[in-house]
């Protein structure tokens, strides 16, 4: 595993961790709707925990599949003759990280247009999600999570270009798998603590700090890319 891929995976993991607040804001209601009791819903602590794990397992699988698709497309486009295109992909990926950070911090909603691009697909998948409710079995929860993974999200779309820049099916899958793992602990915890954080006013401070950290990652990525291009010109 080369250093570039490790760097992309590390950045994706950090973005996933930092974007937990955004994920809870956007998906907290969906999680509650999927996991709360209702006619035919799972009963018992063990079953609820098992179904929650299956739900998030399906979501992570969809993110990983999206990364594999992006990596395959990137691999098809990246040849030695298209090195400059690879650099352009890397620049675009880091610019989108900055945009995602600004969105997360509440400074500017610059990734909203990306979410609109995924709405046509989501409109087709949403009726399927209703069909698997209630989540009274692990396979239903897994299917619901897999469908949930295609919910239009600016943070996901901001990381996908990094999977594209990875230039390989498995590398792209690993980048998005890293992002998915990063979202998991915060999404689970913040869903439970959402009301308390919102009431205390701490949520705004968490969003600002997390967003600025993601912006910093994008800026560092562009600086490293610039250094690499200068070294090639003088090499």
C-alpha positions as protocol buffer text, in pm:
chain_id: "A"
residue {
  index: 1
  type: UNK
  ca { x: 0 y: 0 z: 0 }
}
residue {
  index: 2
  type: UNK
  ca { x: 167 y: 325 z: -112 }
}
residue {
  index: 3
  type: UNK
  ca { x: 194 y: 651 z: 80 }
}
residue {
  index: 4
  type: UNK
  ca { x: -52 y: 833 z: -148 }
}
residue {
  index: 5
  type: UNK
  ca { x: -328 y: 581 z: -80 }
}
residue {
  index: 6
  type: UNK
  ca { x: -253 y: 585 z: 293 }
}
residue {
  index: 7
  type: UNK
  ca { x: -277 y: 964 z: 286 }
}
residue {
  index: 8
  type: UNK
  ca { x: -612 y: 955 z: 105 }
}
residue {
  index: 9
  type: UNK
  ca { x: -746 y: 695 z: 349 }
}
residue {
  index: 10
  type: UNK
  ca { x: -626 y: 896 z: 650 }
}
residue {
  index: 11
  type: UNK
  ca { x: -783 y: 1215 z: 514 }
}
residue {
  index: 12
  type: UNK
  ca { x: -1110 y: 1033 z: 442 }
}
residue {
  index: 13
  type: UNK
  ca { x: -1112 y: 886 z: 794 }
}
residue {
  index: 14
  type: UNK
  ca { x: -1055 y: 1227 z: 952 }
}
residue {
  index: 15
  type: UNK
  ca { x: -1323 y: 1387 z: 736 }
}
residue {
  index: 16
  type: UNK
  ca { x: -1561 y: 1109 z: 841 }
}
residue {
  index: 17
  type: UNK
  ca { x: -1484 y: 1170 z: 1207 }
}
residue {
  index: 18
  type: UNK
  ca { x: -1516 y: 1547 z: 1170 }
}
residue {
  index: 19
  type: UNK
  ca { x: -1835 y: 1528 z: 967 }
}
residue {
  index: 20
  type: UNK
  ca { x: -2017 y: 1332 z: 1236 }
}
residue {
  index: 21
  type: UNK
  ca { x: -2211 y: 1643 z: 1340 }
}
residue {
  index: 22
  type: UNK
  ca { x: -2323 y: 1701 z: 983 }
}
residue {
  index: 23
  type: UNK
  ca { x: -2423 y: 1335 z: 951 }
}
residue {
  index: 24
  type: UNK
  ca { x: -2628 y: 1351 z: 1268 }
}
residue {
  index: 25
  type: UNK
  ca { x: -2796 y: 1673 z: 1158 }
}
residue {
  index: 26
  type: UNK
  ca { x: -2884 y: 1528 z: 819 }
}
residue {
  index: 27
  type: UNK
  ca { x: -2947 y: 1165 z: 908 }
}
residue {
  index: 28
  type: UNK
  ca { x: -3044 y: 1175 z: 1276 }
}
residue {
  index: 29
  type: UNK
  ca { x: -3413 y: 1189 z: 1191 }
}
residue {
  index: 30
  type: UNK
  ca { x: -3377 y: 903 z: 947 }
}
residue {
  index: 31
  type: UNK
  ca { x: -3193 y: 692 z: 1204 }
}
residue {
  index: 32
  type: UNK
  ca { x: -3464 y: 761 z: 1459 }
}
residue {
  index: 33
  type: UNK
  ca { x: -3736 y: 672 z: 1211 }
}
residue {
  index: 34
  type: UNK
  ca { x: -3562 y: 348 z: 1119 }
}
residue {
  index: 35
  type: UNK
  ca { x: -3471 y: 235 z: 1469 }
}
residue {
  index: 36
  type: UNK
  ca { x: -3766 y: 346 z: 1683 }
}
residue {
  index: 37
  type: UNK
  ca { x: -4031 y: 98 z: 1774 }
}
residue {
  index: 38
  type: UNK
  ca { x: -4351 y: 51 z: 1584 }
}
residue {
  index: 39
  type: UNK
  ca { x: -4584 y: -225 z: 1471 }
}
residue {
  index: 40
  type: UNK
  ca { x: -4370 y: -530 z: 1408 }
}
residue {
  index: 41
  type: UNK
  ca { x: -4047 y: -355 z: 1513 }
}
residue {
  index: 42
  type: UNK
  ca { x: -3765 y: -544 z: 1681 }
}
residue {
  index: 43
  type: UNK
  ca { x: -3806 y: -608 z: 2053 }
}
residue {
  index: 44
  type: UNK
  ca { x: -3536 y: -676 z: 2308 }
}
residue {
  index: 45
  type: UNK
  ca { x: -3202 y: -503 z: 2355 }
}
residue {
  index: 46
  type: UNK
  ca { x: -3004 y: -773 z: 2172 }
}
residue {
  index: 47
  type: UNK
  ca { x: -3225 y: -758 z: 1862 }
}
residue {
  index: 48
  type: UNK
  ca { x: -3219 y: -377 z: 1851 }
}
residue {
  index: 49
  type: UNK
  ca { x: -2840 y: -372 z: 1876 }
}
residue {
  index: 50
  type: UNK
  ca { x: -2806 y: -643 z: 1612 }
}
residue {
  index: 51
  type: UNK
  ca { x: -3036 y: -455 z: 1376 }
}
residue {
  index: 52
  type: UNK
  ca { x: -2852 y: -127 z: 1438 }
}
residue {
  index: 53
  type: UNK
  ca { x: -2523 y: -293 z: 1346 }
}
residue {
  index: 54
  type: UNK
  ca { x: -2682 y: -442 z: 1033 }
}
residue {
  index: 55
  type: UNK
  ca { x: -2826 y: -101 z: 942 }
}
residue {
  index: 56
  type: UNK
  ca { x: -2487 y: 68 z: 958 }
}
residue {
  index: 57
  type: UNK
  ca { x: -2321 y: -231 z: 792 }
}
residue {
  index: 58
  type: UNK
  ca { x: -2546 y: -181 z: 491 }
}
residue {
  index: 59
  type: UNK
  ca { x: -2465 y: 190 z: 482 }
}
residue {
  index: 60
  type: UNK
  ca { x: -2091 y: 126 z: 498 }
}
residue {
  index: 61
  type: UNK
  ca { x: -2121 y: -134 z: 221 }
}
residue {
  index: 62
  type: UNK
  ca { x: -2292 y: 120 z: -7 }
}
residue {
  index: 63
  type: UNK
  ca { x: -2026 y: 384 z: 62 }
}
residue {
  index: 64
  type: UNK
  ca { x: -1756 y: 127 z: -14 }
}
residue {
  index: 65
  type: UNK
  ca { x: -1929 y: 26 z: -339 }
}
residue {
  index: 66
  type: UNK
  ca { x: -1951 y: 392 z: -445 }
}
residue {
  index: 67
  type: UNK
  ca { x: -1579 y: 426 z: -377 }
}
residue {
  index: 68
  type: UNK
  ca { x: -1503 y: 116 z: -584 }
}
residue {
  index: 69
  type: UNK
  ca { x: -1703 y: 257 z: -876 }
}
residue {
  index: 70
  type: UNK
  ca { x: -1525 y: 594 z: -849 }
}
residue {
  index: 71
  type: UNK
  ca { x: -1185 y: 424 z: -824 }
}
residue {
  index: 72
  type: UNK
  ca { x: -1260 y: 214 z: -1132 }
}
residue {
  index: 73
  type: UNK
  ca { x: -1350 y: 524 z: -1332 }
}
residue {
  index: 74
  type: UNK
  ca { x: -1036 y: 699 z: -1210 }
}
residue {
  index: 75
  type: UNK
  ca { x: -822 y: 399 z: -1303 }
}
residue {
  index: 76
  type: UNK
  ca { x: -965 y: 393 z: -1654 }
}
residue {
  index: 77
  type: UNK
  ca { x: -881 y: 760 z: -1701 }
}
residue {
  index: 78
  type: UNK
  ca { x: -537 y: 765 z: -1542 }
}
residue {
  index: 79
  type: UNK
  ca { x: -251 y: 661 z: -1764 }
}
residue {
  index: 80
  type: UNK
  ca { x: 105 y: 796 z: -1779 }
}
residue {
  index: 81
  type: UNK
  ca { x: -7 y: 1014 z: -2069 }
}
residue {
  index: 82
  type: UNK
  ca { x: -278 y: 1165 z: -1850 }
}
residue {
  index: 83
  type: UNK
  ca { x: -63 y: 1255 z: -1548 }
}
residue {
  index: 84
  type: UNK
  ca { x: -183 y: 1616 z: -1559 }
}
residue {
  index: 85
  type: UNK
  ca { x: -541 y: 1490 z: -1543 }
}
residue {
  index: 86
  type: UNK
  ca { x: -451 y: 1297 z: -1227 }
}
residue {
  index: 87
  type: UNK
  ca { x: -312 y: 1616 z: -1074 }
}
residue {
  index: 88
  type: UNK
  ca { x: -635 y: 1794 z: -1170 }
}
residue {
  index: 89
  type: UNK
  ca { x: -839 y: 1525 z: -996 }
}
residue {
  index: 90
  type: UNK
  ca { x: -626 y: 1568 z: -682 }
}
residue {
  index: 91
  type: UNK
  ca { x: -675 y: 1945 z: -691 }
}
residue {
  index: 92
  type: UNK
  ca { x: -1051 y: 1906 z: -737 }
}
residue {
  index: 93
  type: UNK
  ca { x: -1066 y: 1656 z: -449 }
}
residue {
  index: 94
  type: UNK
  ca { x: -893 y: 1898 z: -212 }
}
residue {
  index: 95
  type: UNK
  ca { x: -1108 y: 2192 z: -324 }
}
residue {
  index: 96
  type: UNK
  ca { x: -1416 y: 1986 z: -243 }
}
residue {
  index: 97
  type: UNK
  ca { x: -1271 y: 1906 z: 100 }
}
residue {
  index: 98
  type: UNK
  ca { x: -1243 y: 2280 z: 163 }
}
residue {
  index: 99
  type: UNK
  ca { x: -1601 y: 2327 z: 41 }
}
residue {
  index: 100
  type: UNK
  ca { x: -1719 y: 2047 z: 270 }
}
residue {
  index: 101
  type: UNK
  ca { x: -1538 y: 2206 z: 564 }
}
residue {
  index: 102
  type: UNK
  ca { x: -1703 y: 2543 z: 502 }
}
residue {
  index: 103
  type: UNK
  ca { x: -2039 y: 2369 z: 481 }
}
residue {
  index: 104
  type: UNK
  ca { x: -1975 y: 2174 z: 801 }
}
residue {
  index: 105
  type: UNK
  ca { x: -1867 y: 2489 z: 987 }
}
residue {
  index: 106
  type: UNK
  ca { x: -2187 y: 2665 z: 883 }
}
residue {
  index: 107
  type: UNK
  ca { x: -1990 y: 2935 z: 701 }
}
residue {
  index: 108
  type: UNK
  ca { x: -2123 y: 2860 z: 352 }
}
residue {
  index: 109
  type: UNK
  ca { x: -2352 y: 2589 z: 215 }
}
residue {
  index: 110
  type: UNK
  ca { x: -2129 y: 2528 z: -83 }
}
residue {
  index: 111
  type: UNK
  ca { x: -2196 y: 2155 z: -116 }
}
residue {
  index: 112
  type: UNK
  ca { x: -2574 y: 2182 z: -140 }
}
residue {
  index: 113
  type: UNK
  ca { x: -2560 y: 2180 z: -520 }
}
residue {
  index: 114
  type: UNK
  ca { x: -2384 y: 1842 z: -506 }
}
residue {
  index: 115
  type: UNK
  ca { x: -2668 y: 1694 z: -303 }
}
residue {
  index: 116
  type: UNK
  ca { x: -2915 y: 1805 z: -568 }
}
residue {
  index: 117
  type: UNK
  ca { x: -2727 y: 1594 z: -825 }
}
residue {
  index: 118
  type: UNK
  ca { x: -2811 y: 1277 z: -634 }
}
residue {
  index: 119
  type: UNK
  ca { x: -3180 y: 1352 z: -581 }
}
residue {
  index: 120
  type: UNK
  ca { x: -3310 y: 1175 z: -897 }
}
residue {
  index: 121
  type: UNK
  ca { x: -3151 y: 847 z: -784 }
}
residue {
  index: 122
  type: UNK
  ca { x: -3279 y: 891 z: -428 }
}
residue {
  index: 123
  type: UNK
  ca { x: -3636 y: 947 z: -549 }
}
residue {
  index: 124
  type: UNK
  ca { x: -3621 y: 604 z: -712 }
}
residue {
  index: 125
  type: UNK
  ca { x: -3472 y: 434 z: -406 }
}
residue {
  index: 126
  type: UNK
  ca { x: -3687 y: 597 z: -137 }
}
residue {
  index: 127
  type: UNK
  ca { x: -3998 y: 382 z: -209 }
}
residue {
  index: 128
  type: UNK
  ca { x: -3780 y: 71 z: -172 }
}
residue {
  index: 129
  type: UNK
  ca { x: -3672 y: 192 z: 172 }
}
residue {
  index: 130
  type: UNK
  ca { x: -4034 y: 210 z: 287 }
}
residue {
  index: 131
  type: UNK
  ca { x: -4086 y: -150 z: 172 }
}
residue {
  index: 132
  type: UNK
  ca { x: -3828 y: -292 z: 412 }
}
residue {
  index: 133
  type: UNK
  ca { x: -3990 y: -130 z: 718 }
}
residue {
  index: 134
  type: UNK
  ca { x: -4034 y: -222 z: 996 }
}
residue {
  index: 135
  type: UNK
  ca { x: -3682 y: -340 z: 1074 }
}
residue {
  index: 136
  type: UNK
  ca { x: -3792 y: -664 z: 1238 }
}
residue {
  index: 137
  type: UNK
  ca { x: -3504 y: -872 z: 1104 }
}
residue {
  index: 138
  type: UNK
  ca { x: -3133 y: -826 z: 1042 }
}
residue {
  index: 139
  type: UNK
  ca { x: -3170 y: -872 z: 662 }
}
residue {
  index: 140
  type: UNK
  ca { x: -3432 y: -594 z: 652 }
}
residue {
  index: 141
  type: UNK
  ca { x: -3203 y: -368 z: 854 }
}
residue {
  index: 142
  type: UNK
  ca { x: -2911 y: -449 z: 623 }
}
residue {
  index: 143
  type: UNK
  ca { x: -3122 y: -367 z: 316 }
}
residue {
  index: 144
  type: UNK
  ca { x: -3241 y: -41 z: 474 }
}
residue {
  index: 145
  type: UNK
  ca { x: -2881 y: 57 z: 549 }
}
residue {
  index: 146
  type: UNK
  ca { x: -2771 y: -25 z: 195 }
}
residue {
  index: 147
  type: UNK
  ca { x: -3044 y: 203 z: 58 }
}
residue {
  index: 148
  type: UNK
  ca { x: -2968 y: 474 z: 314 }
}
residue {
  index: 149
  type: UNK
  ca { x: -2610 y: 477 z: 186 }
}
residue {
  index: 150
  type: UNK
  ca { x: -2730 y: 638 z: -138 }
}
residue {
  index: 151
  type: UNK
  ca { x: -2901 y: 931 z: 36 }
}
residue {
  index: 152
  type: UNK
  ca { x: -2761 y: 1248 z: -132 }
}
residue {
  index: 153
  type: UNK
  ca { x: -2499 y: 1397 z: 102 }
}
residue {
  index: 154
  type: UNK
  ca { x: -2253 y: 1676 z: 25 }
}
residue {
  index: 155
  type: UNK
  ca { x: -1993 y: 1529 z: 261 }
}
residue {
  index: 156
  type: UNK
  ca { x: -1994 y: 1196 z: 76 }
}
residue {
  index: 157
  type: UNK
  ca { x: -1973 y: 1369 z: -260 }
}
residue {
  index: 158
  type: UNK
  ca { x: -1686 y: 1582 z: -132 }
}
residue {
  index: 159
  type: UNK
  ca { x: -1484 y: 1267 z: -49 }
}
residue {
  index: 160
  type: UNK
  ca { x: -1573 y: 1065 z: -360 }
}
residue {
  index: 161
  type: UNK
  ca { x: -1326 y: 1260 z: -581 }
}
residue {
  index: 162
  type: UNK
  ca { x: -1051 y: 1132 z: -350 }
}
residue {
  index: 163
  type: UNK
  ca { x: -1165 y: 779 z: -433 }
}
residue {
  index: 164
  type: UNK
  ca { x: -1158 y: 877 z: -799 }
}
residue {
  index: 165
  type: UNK
  ca { x: -807 y: 1018 z: -758 }
}
residue {
  index: 166
  type: UNK
  ca { x: -696 y: 690 z: -597 }
}
residue {
  index: 167
  type: UNK
  ca { x: -715 y: 549 z: -951 }
}
residue {
  index: 168
  type: UNK
  ca { x: -797 y: 188 z: -865 }
}
residue {
  index: 169
  type: UNK
  ca { x: -1109 y: -10 z: -777 }
}
residue {
  index: 170
  type: UNK
  ca { x: -980 y: -147 z: -447 }
}
residue {
  index: 171
  type: UNK
  ca { x: -805 y: 179 z: -355 }
}
residue {
  index: 172
  type: UNK
  ca { x: -1124 y: 376 z: -416 }
}
residue {
  index: 173
  type: UNK
  ca { x: -1319 y: 126 z: -206 }
}
residue {
  index: 174
  type: UNK
  ca { x: -1067 y: 160 z: 79 }
}
residue {
  index: 175
  type: UNK
  ca { x: -1091 y: 541 z: 71 }
}
residue {
  index: 176
  type: UNK
  ca { x: -1469 y: 539 z: 107 }
}
residue {
  index: 177
  type: UNK
  ca { x: -1457 y: 253 z: 360 }
}
residue {
  index: 178
  type: UNK
  ca { x: -1225 y: 471 z: 571 }
}
residue {
  index: 179
  type: UNK
  ca { x: -1469 y: 761 z: 544 }
}
residue {
  index: 180
  type: UNK
  ca { x: -1760 y: 535 z: 642 }
}
residue {
  index: 181
  type: UNK
  ca { x: -1576 y: 404 z: 948 }
}
residue {
  index: 182
  type: UNK
  ca { x: -1504 y: 763 z: 1050 }
}
residue {
  index: 183
  type: UNK
  ca { x: -1872 y: 854 z: 1042 }
}
residue {
  index: 184
  type: UNK
  ca { x: -1981 y: 555 z: 1248 }
}
residue {
  index: 185
  type: UNK
  ca { x: -1885 y: 645 z: 1609 }
}
residue {
  index: 186
  type: UNK
  ca { x: -2003 y: 1005 z: 1585 }
}
residue {
  index: 187
  type: UNK
  ca { x: -2325 y: 912 z: 1411 }
}
residue {
  index: 188
  type: UNK
  ca { x: -2407 y: 657 z: 1680 }
}
residue {
  index: 189
  type: UNK
  ca { x: -2310 y: 886 z: 1968 }
}
residue {
  index: 190
  type: UNK
  ca { x: -2445 y: 1215 z: 1839 }
}
residue {
  index: 191
  type: UNK
  ca { x: -2779 y: 1062 z: 1752 }
}
residue {
  index: 192
  type: UNK
  ca { x: -2817 y: 988 z: 2123 }
}
residue {
  index: 193
  type: UNK
  ca { x: -2676 y: 1322 z: 2244 }
}
residue {
  index: 194
  type: UNK
  ca { x: -2827 y: 1546 z: 1976 }
}
residue {
  index: 195
  type: UNK
  ca { x: -3093 y: 1715 z: 2193 }
}
residue {
  index: 196
  type: UNK
  ca { x: -2849 y: 1785 z: 2477 }
}
residue {
  index: 197
  type: UNK
  ca { x: -2584 y: 1932 z: 2246 }
}
residue {
  index: 198
  type: UNK
  ca { x: -2837 y: 2149 z: 2069 }
}
residue {
  index: 199
  type: UNK
  ca { x: -2985 y: 2277 z: 2395 }
}
residue {
  index: 200
  type: UNK
  ca { x: -2645 y: 2362 z: 2544 }
}
residue {
  index: 201
  type: UNK
  ca { x: -2526 y: 2555 z: 2240 }
}
residue {
  index: 202
  type: UNK
  ca { x: -2221 y: 2330 z: 2214 }
}
residue {
  index: 203
  type: UNK
  ca { x: -2329 y: 2202 z: 1873 }
}
residue {
  index: 204
  type: UNK
  ca { x: -2241 y: 2525 z: 1694 }
}
residue {
  index: 205
  type: UNK
  ca { x: -1890 y: 2525 z: 1845 }
}
residue {
  index: 206
  type: UNK
  ca { x: -1837 y: 2160 z: 1752 }
}
residue {
  index: 207
  type: UNK
  ca { x: -1950 y: 2227 z: 1395 }
}
residue {
  index: 208
  type: UNK
  ca { x: -1717 y: 2527 z: 1362 }
}
residue {
  index: 209
  type: UNK
  ca { x: -1412 y: 2343 z: 1494 }
}
residue {
  index: 210
  type: UNK
  ca { x: -1478 y: 2033 z: 1285 }
}
residue {
  index: 211
  type: UNK
  ca { x: -1539 y: 2237 z: 972 }
}
residue {
  index: 212
  type: UNK
  ca { x: -1220 y: 2438 z: 1008 }
}
residue {
  index: 213
  type: UNK
  ca { x: -1023 y: 2116 z: 1061 }
}
residue {
  index: 214
  type: UNK
  ca { x: -1157 y: 1977 z: 731 }
}
residue {
  index: 215
  type: UNK
  ca { x: -1076 y: 2306 z: 555 }
}
residue {
  index: 216
  type: UNK
  ca { x: -720 y: 2279 z: 689 }
}
residue {
  index: 217
  type: UNK
  ca { x: -690 y: 1926 z: 545 }
}
residue {
  index: 218
  type: UNK
  ca { x: -788 y: 2057 z: 201 }
}
residue {
  index: 219
  type: UNK
  ca { x: -542 y: 2347 z: 222 }
}
residue {
  index: 220
  type: UNK
  ca { x: -259 y: 2114 z: 327 }
}
residue {
  index: 221
  type: UNK
  ca { x: -347 y: 1879 z: 40 }
}
residue {
  index: 222
  type: UNK
  ca { x: -327 y: 2161 z: -215 }
}
residue {
  index: 223
  type: UNK
  ca { x: 3 y: 2282 z: -68 }
}
residue {
  index: 224
  type: UNK
  ca { x: 151 y: 1931 z: -94 }
}
residue {
  index: 225
  type: UNK
  ca { x: 21 y: 1898 z: -449 }
}
residue {
  index: 226
  type: UNK
  ca { x: 184 y: 2230 z: -541 }
}
residue {
  index: 227
  type: UNK
  ca { x: 515 y: 2117 z: -391 }
}
residue {
  index: 228
  type: UNK
  ca { x: 497 y: 1793 z: -588 }
}
residue {
  index: 229
  type: UNK
  ca { x: 435 y: 1976 z: -917 }
}
residue {
  index: 230
  type: UNK
  ca { x: 721 y: 2221 z: -850 }
}
residue {
  index: 231
  type: UNK
  ca { x: 956 y: 1932 z: -771 }
}
residue {
  index: 232
  type: UNK
  ca { x: 862 y: 1766 z: -1102 }
}
residue {
  index: 233
  type: UNK
  ca { x: 931 y: 2084 z: -1296 }
}
residue {
  index: 234
  type: UNK
  ca { x: 1274 y: 2122 z: -1140 }
}
residue {
  index: 235
  type: UNK
  ca { x: 1351 y: 1749 z: -1142 }
}
